[in-house]
């Protein structure tokens, strides 16, 4: 049985545990030489570090309430507007990113089901209390703040990860036939840029790092705005797609950029990315991108430069 078939069978037959399934998917990503897929699986298994953007399904809405006093009167369990929290503390306190590993999330959900535990999950708001002091209700100081979101949000993450693994398995099976030939006892496939590009495209579409199916084109002299935050794969994918690259080409180039460093601030494109771009230009791909001869190159260079934070 192929590794893809084993993953599909586990998802349908053992809905309670994703650990083994993720391990097999990580093995598959290695055999396919796909860092994009491998990174997603690793982050789900080990947790997302602070410098990595979490997928959208890991962002949850937090609600806040607090206890206030003016020395004579105390107000208990009073709602704190999210707009106030976002204004003074930042949007990350309102749209909270859950970075814990899937195993931690599994444990939280399991404990909530097997006990009389609260259906809400509370955040550590010690720092928030300091930031919001005297900024919520005029004349009242903060005694305590409580920030919570539903345990159901953790269940939603479980469901999203399970669904994405299944979508990945089905999509790879249909669009990357080579993936169906890999088994646990098989050898690692030889590095193939076309194959890696296809896998990268599938991963980008499904894992929520950005869709590359909608490609826009521009003409000569167009004023193309490029906005890519440092290390943001989602925005890099969209910017490259808007330059006119095909979905497969976007997957190829994102993989290359993510795995090499720029030469310098003046030459932000690394050697492999430069060679890739030169090869495309030599083959006349620039004309097929539906953009002017200089516009596409400028957009691609600007997007990569911003991705590297240069």
Number of C-alpha atoms within 10 A of each C-alpha: 10 14 22 22 16 16 22 17 13 16 18 10 9 10 11 11 15 20 13 11 20 22 15 18 22 21 19 23 21 15 20 23 22 21 21 24 23 21 14 21 22 17 17 19 19 15 18 20 11 9 9 12 16 20 17 12 18 20 17 20 15 19 19 21 17 18 18 23 16 14 9 6 9 13 13 13 13 13 13 18 13 17 12 15 21 14 10 14 17 12 14 14 21 21 16 15 19 18 21 16 15 22 17 15 19 18 11 15 18 13 12 16 13 8 8 8 10 11 14 14 17 16 15 11 16 11 9 17 18 12 13 18 14 14 15 17 14 8 11 19 19 20 15 16 21 21 19 17 18 16 18 14 20 22 15 14 20 22 14 15 19 19 15 15 23 19 17 22 21 16 16 19 16 12 12 16 12 13 22 18 14 21 19 14 8 11 9 15 15 10 12 10 17 13 22 22 22 21 28 26 28 24 27 23 18 16 23 14 23 18 19 24 13 11 17 15 15 17 13 12 10 11 10 15 11 20 14 22 16 17 17 16 22 20 20 27 25 23 25 27 24 24 27 26 26 20 23 19 22 25 29 22 24 22 23 21 21 16 12 13 15 19 11 11 11 9 13 22 24 18 16 16 24 18 12 17 19 13 12 13 14 10 11 11 15 21 13 12 20 17 22 18 14 11 19 25 16 13 20 22 18 20 27 27 21 19 21 19 13 14
